[in-house]
């Protein structure tokens, strides 16, 4: 059953609340702008991991030095 949504907002599915996790595997640092959300993702060091907006997932998967971490998805802040 979908989670209750605030008044005036449509319910959000469980899948939509999961945030994909990405790890930076480059040598320095990297900043990426999510094309769907407009959010700025700053990977400040090798091995840095960030949870990203699900709408940006496909675009970030195309960035050569980022790796999607399928084994460690995080829930969006409630």
mmCIF file of the N, C-alpha and C atoms, coordinates in Angstrom:
data_MODEL
# 
_entry.id   MODEL 
# 
loop_
_atom_site.group_PDB 
_atom_site.id 
_atom_site.type_symbol 
_atom_site.label_atom_id 
_atom_site.label_alt_id 
_atom_site.label_comp_id 
_atom_site.label_asym_id 
_atom_site.label_entity_id 
_atom_site.label_seq_id 
_atom_site.pdbx_PDB_ins_code 
_atom_site.Cartn_x 
_atom_site.Cartn_y 
_atom_site.Cartn_z 
_atom_site.occupancy 
_atom_site.B_iso_or_equiv 
_atom_site.pdbx_formal_charge 
_atom_site.auth_seq_id 
_atom_site.auth_comp_id 
_atom_site.auth_asym_id 
_atom_site.auth_atom_id 
_atom_site.pdbx_PDB_model_num 
ATOM 1   N N  . UNK A 1 1  ? 0.841  -1.172 0.000   1.00 0.00 ? 1  UNK A N  1 
ATOM 2   C CA . UNK A 1 1  ? 0.000  0.000  0.000   1.00 0.00 ? 1  UNK A CA 1 
ATOM 3   C C  . UNK A 1 1  ? 0.886  1.235  0.000   1.00 0.00 ? 1  UNK A C  1 
ATOM 4   N N  . UNK A 1 2  ? 0.606  2.235  -0.859  1.00 0.00 ? 2  UNK A N  1 
ATOM 5   C CA . UNK A 1 2  ? 1.432  3.437  -0.905  1.00 0.00 ? 2  UNK A CA 1 
ATOM 6   C C  . UNK A 1 2  ? 1.366  4.201  0.411   1.00 0.00 ? 2  UNK A C  1 
ATOM 7   N N  . UNK A 1 3  ? 2.435  4.927  0.697   1.00 0.00 ? 3  UNK A N  1 
ATOM 8   C CA . UNK A 1 3  ? 2.477  5.740  1.902   1.00 0.00 ? 3  UNK A CA 1 
ATOM 9   C C  . UNK A 1 3  ? 1.477  6.878  1.786   1.00 0.00 ? 3  UNK A C  1 
ATOM 10  N N  . UNK A 1 4  ? 0.995  7.327  2.927   1.00 0.00 ? 4  UNK A N  1 
ATOM 11  C CA . UNK A 1 4  ? 0.069  8.456  2.928   1.00 0.00 ? 4  UNK A CA 1 
ATOM 12  C C  . UNK A 1 4  ? 0.797  9.701  2.450   1.00 0.00 ? 4  UNK A C  1 
ATOM 13  N N  . UNK A 1 5  ? 0.127  10.471 1.624   1.00 0.00 ? 5  UNK A N  1 
ATOM 14  C CA . UNK A 1 5  ? 0.717  11.697 1.088   1.00 0.00 ? 5  UNK A CA 1 
ATOM 15  C C  . UNK A 1 5  ? 0.122  12.896 1.808   1.00 0.00 ? 5  UNK A C  1 
ATOM 16  N N  . UNK A 1 6  ? 0.890  13.992 1.888   1.00 0.00 ? 6  UNK A N  1 
ATOM 17  C CA . UNK A 1 6  ? 0.335  15.206 2.475   1.00 0.00 ? 6  UNK A CA 1 
ATOM 18  C C  . UNK A 1 6  ? -0.887 15.650 1.689   1.00 0.00 ? 6  UNK A C  1 
ATOM 19  N N  . UNK A 1 7  ? -1.750 16.406 2.319   1.00 0.00 ? 7  UNK A N  1 
ATOM 20  C CA . UNK A 1 7  ? -2.968 16.886 1.663   1.00 0.00 ? 7  UNK A CA 1 
ATOM 21  C C  . UNK A 1 7  ? -2.614 17.584 0.353   1.00 0.00 ? 7  UNK A C  1 
ATOM 22  N N  . UNK A 1 8  ? -3.341 17.233 -0.691  1.00 0.00 ? 8  UNK A N  1 
ATOM 23  C CA . UNK A 1 8  ? -3.127 17.850 -1.995  1.00 0.00 ? 8  UNK A CA 1 
ATOM 24  C C  . UNK A 1 8  ? -2.029 17.220 -2.828  1.00 0.00 ? 8  UNK A C  1 
ATOM 25  N N  . UNK A 1 9  ? -1.338 16.220 -2.290  1.00 0.00 ? 9  UNK A N  1 
ATOM 26  C CA . UNK A 1 9  ? -0.245 15.566 -3.007  1.00 0.00 ? 9  UNK A CA 1 
ATOM 27  C C  . UNK A 1 9  ? -0.648 14.136 -3.339  1.00 0.00 ? 9  UNK A C  1 
ATOM 28  N N  . UNK A 1 10 ? -0.258 13.647 -4.525  1.00 0.00 ? 10 UNK A N  1 
ATOM 29  C CA . UNK A 1 10 ? -0.570 12.260 -4.859  1.00 0.00 ? 10 UNK A CA 1 
ATOM 30  C C  . UNK A 1 10 ? 0.285  11.308 -4.029  1.00 0.00 ? 10 UNK A C  1 
ATOM 31  N N  . UNK A 1 11 ? -0.200 10.069 -3.787  1.00 0.00 ? 11 UNK A N  1 
ATOM 32  C CA . UNK A 1 11 ? 0.608  9.107  -3.039  1.00 0.00 ? 11 UNK A CA 1 
ATOM 33  C C  . UNK A 1 11 ? 1.888  8.761  -3.786  1.00 0.00 ? 11 UNK A C  1 
ATOM 34  N N  . UNK A 1 12 ? 2.918  8.457  -3.041  1.00 0.00 ? 12 UNK A N  1 
ATOM 35  C CA . UNK A 1 12 ? 4.222  8.114  -3.618  1.00 0.00 ? 12 UNK A CA 1 
ATOM 36  C C  . UNK A 1 12 ? 4.462  6.632  -3.401  1.00 0.00 ? 12 UNK A C  1 
ATOM 37  N N  . UNK A 1 13 ? 4.827  5.921  -4.453  1.00 0.00 ? 13 UNK A N  1 
ATOM 38  C CA . UNK A 1 13 ? 5.081  4.488  -4.327  1.00 0.00 ? 13 UNK A CA 1 
ATOM 39  C C  . UNK A 1 13 ? 6.384  4.239  -3.576  1.00 0.00 ? 13 UNK A C  1 
ATOM 40  N N  . UNK A 1 14 ? 6.533  3.042  -3.057  1.00 0.00 ? 14 UNK A N  1 
ATOM 41  C CA . UNK A 1 14 ? 7.766  2.672  -2.357  1.00 0.00 ? 14 UNK A CA 1 
ATOM 42  C C  . UNK A 1 14 ? 8.963  2.803  -3.280  1.00 0.00 ? 14 UNK A C  1 
ATOM 43  N N  . UNK A 1 15 ? 8.827  2.371  -4.523  1.00 0.00 ? 15 UNK A N  1 
ATOM 44  C CA . UNK A 1 15 ? 9.944  2.453  -5.473  1.00 0.00 ? 15 UNK A CA 1 
ATOM 45  C C  . UNK A 1 15 ? 10.374 3.888  -5.693  1.00 0.00 ? 15 UNK A C  1 
ATOM 46  N N  . UNK A 1 16 ? 9.448  4.818  -5.692  1.00 0.00 ? 16 UNK A N  1 
ATOM 47  C CA . UNK A 1 16 ? 9.792  6.221  -5.916  1.00 0.00 ? 16 UNK A CA 1 
ATOM 48  C C  . UNK A 1 16 ? 10.545 6.810  -4.725  1.00 0.00 ? 16 UNK A C  1 
ATOM 49  N N  . UNK A 1 17 ? 10.378 6.233  -3.521  1.00 0.00 ? 17 UNK A N  1 
ATOM 50  C CA . UNK A 1 17 ? 11.084 6.746  -2.344  1.00 0.00 ? 17 UNK A CA 1 
ATOM 51  C C  . UNK A 1 17 ? 12.518 6.225  -2.250  1.00 0.00 ? 17 UNK A C  1 
ATOM 52  N N  . UNK A 1 18 ? 12.850 5.189  -2.966  1.00 0.00 ? 18 UNK A N  1 
ATOM 53  C CA . UNK A 1 18 ? 14.213 4.665  -2.939  1.00 0.00 ? 18 UNK A CA 1 
ATOM 54  C C  . UNK A 1 18 ? 15.108 5.551  -3.777  1.00 0.00 ? 18 UNK A C  1 
ATOM 55  N N  . UNK A 1 19 ? 16.227 5.930  -3.217  1.00 0.00 ? 19 UNK A N  1 
ATOM 56  C CA . UNK A 1 19 ? 17.168 6.777  -3.952  1.00 0.00 ? 19 UNK A CA 1 
ATOM 57  C C  . UNK A 1 19 ? 18.344 5.922  -4.416  1.00 0.00 ? 19 UNK A C  1 
ATOM 58  N N  . UNK A 1 20 ? 18.637 5.951  -5.705  1.00 0.00 ? 20 UNK A N  1 
ATOM 59  C CA . UNK A 1 20 ? 19.797 5.216  -6.201  1.00 0.00 ? 20 UNK A CA 1 
ATOM 60  C C  . UNK A 1 20 ? 21.081 5.778  -5.588  1.00 0.00 ? 20 UNK A C  1 
ATOM 61  N N  . UNK A 1 21 ? 22.019 4.914  -5.327  1.00 0.00 ? 21 UNK A N  1 
ATOM 62  C CA . UNK A 1 21 ? 23.298 5.302  -4.743  1.00 0.00 ? 21 UNK A CA 1 
ATOM 63  C C  . UNK A 1 21 ? 24.380 5.167  -5.806  1.00 0.00 ? 21 UNK A C  1 
ATOM 64  N N  . UNK A 1 22 ? 25.212 6.201  -5.923  1.00 0.00 ? 22 UNK A N  1 
ATOM 65  C CA . UNK A 1 22 ? 26.312 6.183  -6.884  1.00 0.00 ? 22 UNK A CA 1 
ATOM 66  C C  . UNK A 1 22 ? 27.630 6.383  -6.169  1.00 0.00 ? 22 UNK A C  1 
ATOM 67  N N  . UNK A 1 23 ? 28.680 5.725  -6.685  1.00 0.00 ? 23 UNK A N  1 
ATOM 68  C CA . UNK A 1 23 ? 30.030 5.848  -6.141  1.00 0.00 ? 23 UNK A CA 1 
ATOM 69  C C  . UNK A 1 23 ? 30.944 6.412  -7.224  1.00 0.00 ? 23 UNK A C  1 
ATOM 70  N N  . UNK A 1 24 ? 31.777 7.375  -6.822  1.00 0.00 ? 24 UNK A N  1 
ATOM 71  C CA . UNK A 1 24 ? 32.751 7.987  -7.731  1.00 0.00 ? 24 UNK A CA 1 
ATOM 72  C C  . UNK A 1 24 ? 34.033 7.165  -7.704  1.00 0.00 ? 24 UNK A C  1 
ATOM 73  N N  . UNK A 1 25 ? 34.522 6.767  -8.877  1.00 0.00 ? 25 UNK A N  1 
ATOM 74  C CA . UNK A 1 25 ? 35.726 5.934  -8.953  1.00 0.00 ? 25 UNK A CA 1 
ATOM 75  C C  . UNK A 1 25 ? 36.889 6.651  -9.638  1.00 0.00 ? 25 UNK A C  1 
ATOM 76  N N  . UNK A 1 26 ? 36.798 7.968  -9.767  1.00 0.00 ? 26 UNK A N  1 
ATOM 77  C CA . UNK A 1 26 ? 37.866 8.752  -10.391 1.00 0.00 ? 26 UNK A CA 1 
ATOM 78  C C  . UNK A 1 26 ? 38.979 9.043  -9.407  1.00 0.00 ? 26 UNK A C  1 
ATOM 79  N N  . UNK A 1 27 ? 39.901 9.926  -9.818  1.00 0.00 ? 27 UNK A N  1 
ATOM 80  C CA . UNK A 1 27 ? 41.098 10.203 -9.036  1.00 0.00 ? 27 UNK A CA 1 
ATOM 81  C C  . UNK A 1 27 ? 41.028 11.483 -8.214  1.00 0.00 ? 27 UNK A C  1 
ATOM 82  N N  . UNK A 1 28 ? 40.148 12.419 -8.559  1.00 0.00 ? 28 UNK A N  1 
ATOM 83  C CA . UNK A 1 28 ? 40.132 13.706 -7.860  1.00 0.00 ? 28 UNK A CA 1 
ATOM 84  C C  . UNK A 1 28 ? 38.752 13.962 -7.267  1.00 0.00 ? 28 UNK A C  1 
ATOM 85  N N  . UNK A 1 29 ? 37.950 14.787 -7.916  1.00 0.00 ? 29 UNK A N  1 
ATOM 86  C CA . UNK A 1 29 ? 36.582 15.097 -7.486  1.00 0.00 ? 29 UNK A CA 1 
ATOM 87  C C  . UNK A 1 29 ? 35.736 15.296 -8.732  1.00 0.00 ? 29 UNK A C  1 
ATOM 88  N N  . UNK A 1 30 ? 34.427 15.288 -8.558  1.00 0.00 ? 30 UNK A N  1 
ATOM 89  C CA . UNK A 1 30 ? 33.532 15.416 -9.703  1.00 0.00 ? 30 UNK A CA 1 
ATOM 90  C C  . UNK A 1 30 ? 32.234 16.074 -9.252  1.00 0.00 ? 30 UNK A C  1 
ATOM 91  N N  . UNK A 1 31 ? 31.750 17.009 -10.059 1.00 0.00 ? 31 UNK A N  1 
ATOM 92  C CA . UNK A 1 31 ? 30.440 17.607 -9.839  1.00 0.00 ? 31 UNK A CA 1 
ATOM 93  C C  . UNK A 1 31 ? 29.584 17.312 -11.055 1.00 0.00 ? 31 UNK A C  1 
ATOM 94  N N  . UNK A 1 32 ? 28.373 16.838 -10.813 1.00 0.00 ? 32 UNK A N  1 
ATOM 95  C CA . UNK A 1 32 ? 27.431 16.500 -11.885 1.00 0.00 ? 32 UNK A CA 1 
ATOM 96  C C  . UNK A 1 32 ? 26.111 17.202 -11.575 1.00 0.00 ? 32 UNK A C  1 
ATOM 97  N N  . UNK A 1 33 ? 25.489 17.761 -12.610 1.00 0.00 ? 33 UNK A N  1 
ATOM 98  C CA . UNK A 1 33 ? 24.161 18.354 -12.461 1.00 0.00 ? 33 UNK A CA 1 
ATOM 99  C C  . UNK A 1 33 ? 23.146 17.353 -12.997 1.00 0.00 ? 33 UNK A C  1 
ATOM 100 N N  . UNK A 1 34 ? 22.182 16.987 -12.169 1.00 0.00 ? 34 UNK A N  1 
ATOM 101 C CA . UNK A 1 34 ? 21.138 16.056 -12.600 1.00 0.00 ? 34 UNK A CA 1 
ATOM 102 C C  . UNK A 1 34 ? 20.240 16.743 -13.623 1.00 0.00 ? 34 UNK A C  1 
ATOM 103 N N  . UNK A 1 35 ? 20.159 16.213 -14.833 1.00 0.00 ? 35 UNK A N  1 
ATOM 104 C CA . UNK A 1 35 ? 19.380 16.878 -15.877 1.00 0.00 ? 35 UNK A CA 1 
ATOM 105 C C  . UNK A 1 35 ? 17.871 16.890 -15.623 1.00 0.00 ? 35 UNK A C  1 
ATOM 106 N N  . UNK A 1 36 ? 17.360 15.933 -14.911 1.00 0.00 ? 36 UNK A N  1 
ATOM 107 C CA . UNK A 1 36 ? 15.920 15.887 -14.645 1.00 0.00 ? 36 UNK A CA 1 
ATOM 108 C C  . UNK A 1 36 ? 15.552 16.730 -13.426 1.00 0.00 ? 36 UNK A C  1 
ATOM 109 N N  . UNK A 1 37 ? 16.365 16.675 -12.392 1.00 0.00 ? 37 UNK A N  1 
ATOM 110 C CA . UNK A 1 37 ? 16.042 17.362 -11.138 1.00 0.00 ? 37 UNK A CA 1 
ATOM 111 C C  . UNK A 1 37 ? 16.676 18.741 -11.030 1.00 0.00 ? 37 UNK A C  1 
ATOM 112 N N  . UNK A 1 38 ? 17.789 18.942 -11.735 1.00 0.00 ? 38 UNK A N  1 
ATOM 113 C CA . UNK A 1 38 ? 18.543 20.189 -11.603 1.00 0.00 ? 38 UNK A CA 1 
ATOM 114 C C  . UNK A 1 38 ? 19.423 20.213 -10.365 1.00 0.00 ? 38 UNK A C  1 
ATOM 115 N N  . UNK A 1 39 ? 19.468 19.102 -9.621  1.00 0.00 ? 39 UNK A N  1 
ATOM 116 C CA . UNK A 1 39 ? 20.286 19.030 -8.412  1.00 0.00 ? 39 UNK A CA 1 
ATOM 117 C C  . UNK A 1 39 ? 21.768 18.914 -8.761  1.00 0.00 ? 39 UNK A C  1 
ATOM 118 N N  . UNK A 1 40 ? 22.607 19.488 -7.913  1.00 0.00 ? 40 UNK A N  1 
ATOM 119 C CA . UNK A 1 40 ? 24.065 19.421 -8.073  1.00 0.00 ? 40 UNK A CA 1 
ATOM 120 C C  . UNK A 1 40 ? 24.590 18.323 -7.152  1.00 0.00 ? 40 UNK A C  1 
ATOM 121 N N  . UNK A 1 41 ? 25.293 17.364 -7.734  1.00 0.00 ? 41 UNK A N  1 
ATOM 122 C CA . UNK A 1 41 ? 25.879 16.258 -6.973  1.00 0.00 ? 41 UNK A CA 1 
ATOM 123 C C  . UNK A 1 41 ? 27.392 16.452 -6.939  1.00 0.00 ? 41 UNK A C  1 
ATOM 124 N N  . UNK A 1 42 ? 27.958 16.602 -5.748  1.00 0.00 ? 42 UNK A N  1 
ATOM 125 C CA . UNK A 1 42 ? 29.395 16.828 -5.587  1.00 0.00 ? 42 UNK A CA 1 
ATOM 126 C C  . UNK A 1 42 ? 30.026 15.585 -4.959  1.00 0.00 ? 42 UNK A C  1 
ATOM 127 N N  . UNK A 1 43 ? 30.816 14.896 -5.764  1.00 0.00 ? 43 UNK A N  1 
ATOM 128 C CA . UNK A 1 43 ? 31.605 13.750 -5.295  1.00 0.00 ? 43 UNK A CA 1 
ATOM 129 C C  . UNK A 1 43 ? 32.982 14.331 -4.978  1.00 0.00 ? 43 UNK A C  1 
ATOM 130 N N  . UNK A 1 44 ? 33.294 14.527 -3.700  1.00 0.00 ? 44 UNK A N  1 
ATOM 131 C CA . UNK A 1 44 ? 34.472 15.307 -3.313  1.00 0.00 ? 44 UNK A CA 1 
ATOM 132 C C  . UNK A 1 44 ? 35.780 14.533 -3.229  1.00 0.00 ? 44 UNK A C  1 
ATOM 133 N N  . UNK A 1 45 ? 35.713 13.223 -3.397  1.00 0.00 ? 45 UNK A N  1 
ATOM 134 C CA . UNK A 1 45 ? 36.947 12.411 -3.314  1.00 0.00 ? 45 UNK A CA 1 
ATOM 135 C C  . UNK A 1 45 ? 36.699 11.050 -3.947  1.00 0.00 ? 45 UNK A C  1 
ATOM 136 N N  . UNK A 1 46 ? 37.758 10.343 -4.296  1.00 0.00 ? 46 UNK A N  1 
ATOM 137 C CA . UNK A 1 46 ? 37.584 8.976  -4.797  1.00 0.00 ? 46 UNK A CA 1 
ATOM 138 C C  . UNK A 1 46 ? 36.863 8.126  -3.753  1.00 0.00 ? 46 UNK A C  1 
ATOM 139 N N  . UNK A 1 47 ? 35.883 7.341  -4.195  1.00 0.00 ? 47 UNK A N  1 
ATOM 140 C CA . UNK A 1 47 ? 35.128 6.482  -3.300  1.00 0.00 ? 47 UNK A CA 1 
ATOM 141 C C  . UNK A 1 47 ? 33.908 7.149  -2.686  1.00 0.00 ? 47 UNK A C  1 
ATOM 142 N N  . UNK A 1 48 ? 33.725 8.445  -2.951  1.00 0.00 ? 48 UNK A N  1 
ATOM 143 C CA . UNK A 1 48 ? 32.557 9.151  -2.397  1.00 0.00 ? 48 UNK A CA 1 
ATOM 144 C C  . UNK A 1 48 ? 31.281 8.527  -2.940  1.00 0.00 ? 48 UNK A C  1 
ATOM 145 N N  . UNK A 1 49 ? 30.277 8.407  -2.060  1.00 0.00 ? 49 UNK A N  1 
ATOM 146 C CA . UNK A 1 49 ? 28.981 7.854  -2.451  1.00 0.00 ? 49 UNK A CA 1 
ATOM 147 C C  . UNK A 1 49 ? 27.888 8.873  -2.145  1.00 0.00 ? 49 UNK A C  1 
ATOM 148 N N  . UNK A 1 50 ? 26.945 8.992  -3.069  1.00 0.00 ? 50 UNK A N  1 
ATOM 149 C CA . UNK A 1 50 ? 25.814 9.888  -2.883  1.00 0.00 ? 50 UNK A CA 1 
ATOM 150 C C  . UNK A 1 50 ? 24.526 9.218  -3.329  1.00 0.00 ? 50 UNK A C  1 
ATOM 151 N N  . UNK A 1 51 ? 23.457 9.466  -2.589  1.00 0.00 ? 51 UNK A N  1 
ATOM 152 C CA . UNK A 1 51 ? 22.126 9.061  -3.012  1.00 0.00 ? 51 UNK A CA 1 
ATOM 153 C C  . UNK A 1 51 ? 21.606 10.150 -3.942  1.00 0.00 ? 51 UNK A C  1 
ATOM 154 N N  . UNK A 1 52 ? 21.023 9.757  -5.063  1.00 0.00 ? 52 UNK A N  1 
ATOM 155 C CA . UNK A 1 52 ? 20.586 10.731 -6.062  1.00 0.00 ? 52 UNK A CA 1 
ATOM 156 C C  . UNK A 1 52 ? 19.085 10.624 -6.310  1.00 0.00 ? 52 UNK A C  1 
ATOM 157 N N  . UNK A 1 53 ? 18.545 11.669 -6.890  1.00 0.00 ? 53 UNK A N  1 
ATOM 158 C CA . UNK A 1 53 ? 17.137 11.676 -7.262  1.00 0.00 ? 53 UNK A CA 1 
ATOM 159 C C  . UNK A 1 53 ? 16.906 10.568 -8.293  1.00 0.00 ? 53 UNK A C  1 
ATOM 160 N N  . UNK A 1 54 ? 15.885 9.739  -8.125  1.00 0.00 ? 54 UNK A N  1 
ATOM 161 C CA . UNK A 1 54 ? 15.641 8.646  -9.076  1.00 0.00 ? 54 UNK A CA 1 
ATOM 162 C C  . UNK A 1 54 ? 15.479 9.115  -10.524 1.00 0.00 ? 54 UNK A C  1 
ATOM 163 N N  . UNK A 1 55 ? 15.015 10.335 -10.718 1.00 0.00 ? 55 UNK A N  1 
ATOM 164 C CA . UNK A 1 55 ? 14.848 10.857 -12.085 1.00 0.00 ? 55 UNK A CA 1 
ATOM 165 C C  . UNK A 1 55 ? 16.185 11.083 -12.786 1.00 0.00 ? 55 UNK A C  1 
ATOM 166 N N  . UNK A 1 56 ? 17.276 11.214 -12.035 1.00 0.00 ? 56 UNK A N  1 
ATOM 167 C CA . UNK A 1 56 ? 18.602 11.457 -12.616 1.00 0.00 ? 56 UNK A CA 1 
ATOM 168 C C  . UNK A 1 56 ? 19.389 10.173 -12.846 1.00 0.00 ? 56 UNK A C  1 
ATOM 169 N N  . UNK A 1 57 ? 18.867 9.049  -12.420 1.00 0.00 ? 57 UNK A N  1 
ATOM 170 C CA . UNK A 1 57 ? 19.607 7.790  -12.451 1.00 0.00 ? 57 UNK A CA 1 
ATOM 171 C C  . UNK A 1 57 ? 20.174 7.442  -13.834 1.00 0.00 ? 57 UNK A C  1 
ATOM 172 N N  . UNK A 1 58 ? 19.347 7.469  -14.861 1.00 0.00 ? 58 UNK A N  1 
ATOM 173 C CA . UNK A 1 58 ? 19.797 7.061  -16.197 1.00 0.00 ? 58 UNK A CA 1 
ATOM 174 C C  . UNK A 1 58 ? 20.942 7.942  -16.671 1.00 0.00 ? 58 UNK A C  1 
ATOM 175 N N  . UNK A 1 59 ? 20.834 9.244  -16.460 1.00 0.00 ? 59 UNK A N  1 
ATOM 176 C CA . UNK A 1 59 ? 21.896 10.158 -16.894 1.00 0.00 ? 59 UNK A CA 1 
ATOM 177 C C  . UNK A 1 59 ? 23.193 9.899  -16.134 1.00 0.00 ? 59 UNK A C  1 
ATOM 178 N N  . UNK A 1 60 ? 23.109 9.685  -14.821 1.00 0.00 ? 60 UNK A N  1 
ATOM 179 C CA . UNK A 1 60 ? 24.324 9.447  -14.047 1.00 0.00 ? 60 UNK A CA 1 
ATOM 180 C C  . UNK A 1 60 ? 24.960 8.101  -14.373 1.00 0.00 ? 60 UNK A C  1 
ATOM 181 N N  . UNK A 1 61 ? 24.153 7.136  -14.790 1.00 0.00 ? 61 UNK A N  1 
ATOM 182 C CA . UNK A 1 61 ? 24.726 5.848  -15.205 1.00 0.00 ? 61 UNK A CA 1 
ATOM 183 C C  . UNK A 1 61 ? 25.593 5.999  -16.455 1.00 0.00 ? 61 UNK A C  1 
ATOM 184 N N  . UNK A 1 62 ? 25.389 7.067  -17.227 1.00 0.00 ? 62 UNK A N  1 
ATOM 185 C CA . UNK A 1 62 ? 26.175 7.309  -18.440 1.00 0.00 ? 62 UNK A CA 1 
ATOM 186 C C  . UNK A 1 62 ? 27.492 8.025  -18.155 1.00 0.00 ? 62 UNK A C  1 
ATOM 187 N N  . UNK A 1 63 ? 27.710 8.495  -16.930 1.00 0.00 ? 63 UNK A N  1 
ATOM 188 C CA . UNK A 1 63 ? 28.955 9.184  -16.566 1.00 0.00 ? 63 UNK A CA 1 
ATOM 189 C C  . UNK A 1 63 ? 30.022 8.123  -16.326 1.00 0.00 ? 63 UNK A C  1 
ATOM 190 N N  . UNK A 1 64 ? 31.124 8.170  -17.105 1.00 0.00 ? 64 UNK A N  1 
ATOM 191 C CA . UNK A 1 64 ? 32.121 7.090  -17.040 1.00 0.00 ? 64 UNK A CA 1 
ATOM 192 C C  . UNK A 1 64 ? 32.717 6.802  -15.662 1.00 0.00 ? 64 UNK A C  1 
ATOM 193 N N  . UNK A 1 65 ? 32.890 7.789  -14.810 1.00 0.00 ? 65 UNK A N  1 
ATOM 194 C CA . UNK A 1 65 ? 33.555 7.564  -13.528 1.00 0.00 ? 65 UNK A CA 1 
ATOM 195 C C  . UNK A 1 65 ? 32.593 7.375  -12.353 1.00 0.00 ? 65 UNK A C  1 
ATOM 196 N N  . UNK A 1 66 ? 31.314 7.186  -12.658 1.00 0.00 ? 66 UNK A N  1 
ATOM 197 C CA . UNK A 1 66 ? 30.328 6.897  -11.616 1.00 0.00 ? 66 UNK A CA 1 
ATOM 198 C C  . UNK A 1 66 ? 29.829 5.473  -11.766 1.00 0.00 ? 66 UNK A C  1 
ATOM 199 N N  . UNK A 1 67 ? 29.635 4.800  -10.646 1.00 0.00 ? 67 UNK A N  1 
ATOM 200 C CA . UNK A 1 67 ? 29.122 3.435  -10.633 1.00 0.00 ? 67 UNK A CA 1 
ATOM 201 C C  . UNK A 1 67 ? 27.863 3.374  -9.778  1.00 0.00 ? 67 UNK A C  1 
ATOM 202 N N  . UNK A 1 68 ? 26.810 2.839  -10.335 1.00 0.00 ? 68 UNK A N  1 
ATOM 203 C CA . UNK A 1 68 ? 25.584 2.627  -9.564  1.00 0.00 ? 68 UNK A CA 1 
ATOM 204 C C  . UNK A 1 68 ? 25.834 1.503  -8.578  1.00 0.00 ? 68 UNK A C  1 
ATOM 205 N N  . UNK A 1 69 ? 25.427 1.698  -7.348  1.00 0.00 ? 69 UNK A N  1 
ATOM 206 C CA . UNK A 1 69 ? 25.591 0.690  -6.303  1.00 0.00 ? 69 UNK A CA 1 
ATOM 207 C C  . UNK A 1 69 ? 24.246 0.037  -6.064  1.00 0.00 ? 69 UNK A C  1 
ATOM 208 N N  . UNK A 1 70 ? 23.992 -1.064 -6.730  1.00 0.00 ? 70 UNK A N  1 
ATOM 209 C CA . UNK A 1 70 ? 22.700 -1.768 -6.637  1.00 0.00 ? 70 UNK A CA 1 
ATOM 210 C C  . UNK A 1 70 ? 22.502 -2.377 -5.241  1.00 0.00 ? 70 UNK A C  1 
ATOM 211 N N  . UNK A 1 71 ? 23.563 -2.672 -4.554  1.00 0.00 ? 71 UNK A N  1 
ATOM 212 C CA . UNK A 1 71 ? 23.487 -3.384 -3.278  1.00 0.00 ? 71 UNK A CA 1 
ATOM 213 C C  . UNK A 1 71 ? 23.226 -2.479 -2.083  1.00 0.00 ? 71 UNK A C  1 
ATOM 214 N N  . UNK A 1 72 ? 23.126 -1.176 -2.276  1.00 0.00 ? 72 UNK A N  1 
ATOM 215 C CA . UNK A 1 72 ? 23.063 -0.287 -1.126  1.00 0.00 ? 72 UNK A CA 1 
ATOM 216 C C  . UNK A 1 72 ? 22.172 0.920  -1.396  1.00 0.00 ? 72 UNK A C  1 
ATOM 217 N N  . UNK A 1 73 ? 20.898 0.686  -1.714  1.00 0.00 ? 73 UNK A N  1 
ATOM 218 C CA . UNK A 1 73 ? 19.997 1.804  -1.948  1.00 0.00 ? 73 UNK A CA 1 
ATOM 219 C C  . UNK A 1 73 ? 19.560 2.401  -0.626  1.00 0.00 ? 73 UNK A C  1 
ATOM 220 N N  . UNK A 1 74 ? 19.357 3.702  -0.624  1.00 0.00 ? 74 UNK A N  1 
ATOM 221 C CA . UNK A 1 74 ? 18.931 4.394  0.579   1.00 0.00 ? 74 UNK A CA 1 
ATOM 222 C C  . UNK A 1 74 ? 17.522 4.921  0.414   1.00 0.00 ? 74 UNK A C  1 
ATOM 223 N N  . UNK A 1 75 ? 16.819 5.055  1.487   1.00 0.00 ? 75 UNK A N  1 
ATOM 224 C CA . UNK A 1 75 ? 15.481 5.631  1.451   1.00 0.00 ? 75 UNK A CA 1 
ATOM 225 C C  . UNK A 1 75 ? 15.593 7.148  1.520   1.00 0.00 ? 75 UNK A C  1 
ATOM 226 N N  . UNK A 1 76 ? 14.726 7.785  0.794   1.00 0.00 ? 76 UNK A N  1 
ATOM 227 C CA . UNK A 1 76 ? 14.670 9.245  0.811   1.00 0.00 ? 76 UNK A CA 1 
ATOM 228 C C  . UNK A 1 76 ? 14.294 9.721  2.214   1.00 0.00 ? 76 UNK A C  1 
ATOM 229 N N  . UNK A 1 77 ? 14.748 10.875 2.563   1.00 0.00 ? 77 UNK A N  1 
ATOM 230 C CA . UNK A 1 77 ? 14.389 11.435 3.869   1.00 0.00 ? 77 UNK A CA 1 
ATOM 231 C C  . UNK A 1 77 ? 12.879 11.690 3.915   1.00 0.00 ? 77 UNK A C  1 
ATOM 232 N N  . UNK A 1 78 ? 12.268 11.268 4.974   1.00 0.00 ? 78 UNK A N  1 
ATOM 233 C CA . UNK A 1 78 ? 10.807 11.430 5.090   1.00 0.00 ? 78 UNK A CA 1 
ATOM 234 C C  . UNK A 1 78 ? 10.456 12.759 5.692   1.00 0.00 ? 78 UNK A C  1 
# 
